[in-house]
C-alpha cells in the first residue's frame, strides 16, 4: 500500500475509481495513509457515484449532494438487499425502503433509455423475490393474504412506505406479480368500501386525517384491481389499454433531457405565451382511461346489508369475488386556464384548468362514458400531483367526478390513479377505481392511432 500512495495523485485516483464501491471501505482499512486518502477524497466518491448510479442533480442549478455520505448509504443498502439474511432486512426495513425510494426519486434515463437506478432496482427486486416480499409486500393488504415473509410493517407509516414502493415499482408479469394480483378479492374490498369515501379523504386516494397526504395503500389496491381486471379483458393486447405498471418502474423514471427546469412565476404574467406552454403538467393531448365498477346492487349489499353494517369502522369488510365491469375510454384534453396558486395551495406550481371530451371505446353510445370533461391539476401540500375531473353530459348535467394522483410525480408516464364517484358525493355510491395515462400530445397523434382505430375500436378521436 505504501507503493500505491507514492504514485501520482491522478494515477492513484484512476486506480481507485476502477474498483467496486463496496471495496473502498476495505481499502481504507489497510493503512492509516490509505484511510485518510480515501475518506477525505470527495472526487473519488463522486466518480463512483456517477459511474454506478444516476446523477441526482436533475437540473443544472441543483447543488451537489454529499457524495461521500450518499455513496456510503447506497452501498450499505445494496449489500443488505444482496444478503440472504432476512432478519437483517426486517430490522432495516425503514432504512432500505427510504433509500430505494430516494433512488427512484433521483433516477433518470439518458438519450438511449438507460438508467443505472432502474437497472439496479430491477435486478434487486425482480430477480430476488425475497426482497420484493420483504419491502414491497408489507402494507396492511398482505396481513390478510401474505406469505410468512410478507407480514405488514409494524406501524402505519411503514405500511404506507411499503405500499408506495410497490406502487412505484409496479406489478410486473412475474411470479411475484401474479401472486400480487391474486390478492384482488381483498384489494377490491378496500376499493369498494364506501367508508373510505369521505370529506376527509376528498373521496379520493388520500388519508382519512384531512392532511391530503396520499393513501398509498389505497393506490396499491386500485392498481391491483385494475391490473387484474385488465388481464381478463381482450383489450390487454392493445398497447394503449395496457396498464402502464406491468414492467418494473415503468413510466416513473423520466428522461433526463425532458426534466423541466424550475417553473418561473413570471411565466404566468406573460400574455403572449400560449397556455399549453405555461402548463407544467403537460395536460393537452390524448389520454387512455380505464374505469371499473360493481353492479350497484352488489355494491349496496357489500356496504349496507345487515351483515356489512355490523363490521366495526376500524375493521376491513369481507372480500369481494364478484366480477366487475370494465370500460375503456379515450379522452382528448386541452388547457383552458393557468392560474397562480391560492393562499392555501402549494406555491411551487400553478393550478391548471382543462376541458375536453371523453368517448367510450367499448360501446359507441355508452351514456355514462361519452361526455364533456373539465377539471384541474395542482400540487398537494406535500408535492404530489393531484388531478380532479368532472364529467358533463348533454344539457350541462354534471354526473361523475374523479380524484387521482399522478404516481411518479410531475409528468410521470405511469399516469393518474384514483377513484370516481357521484358528483354530489352521495355516501351510498356509486364509486370505484379508475386510472388514465397519456397516449400522446395532440400534435403527434397521427396515422398510427388512426390505423389502430380501424381494428374495431370505433372512432375514438374527438
Secondary structure, DSSP 8 states (H G I E B T S, - for coil): -HHHHTS-HHHHHHHHHTS-GGGHHHHHTS-HHHHHHHHT-HHHHHHHHHHHS--S--STT-----HHHHHHHHHHHHHHHH---HHHHHHTHHHHHHHHHHHHHT--B-TTS--HHHHHHHHHHHS-HHHHHHHHS-STTHHHH--GGG---SSHHHHHHHHHHHHHH---SSHHHHHHHTTHHHHHHHHT-GGG-STTTTTSSB-TTSS--B-HHHHHHHHHHHHHHHHTSGGGGSGGGS-TTSSTTTTTS-BGGG------GGGGG-TTS-HHHH-TT---EEEEEEEEE--HHHHHHHHHSHHHHTS-TTS------S--EEEEEEEEEEEEEEE---TTS-TTS-EEEEEEEEEESS-TT-TTTSEEEEEEEEE-TTS-EEEEEEEEEGGGEEEEEEEEEETTSTT-TT-EEEEEEETT--TT--EEEEEEEEEE-GGG--HHHHHHHTTTT-----
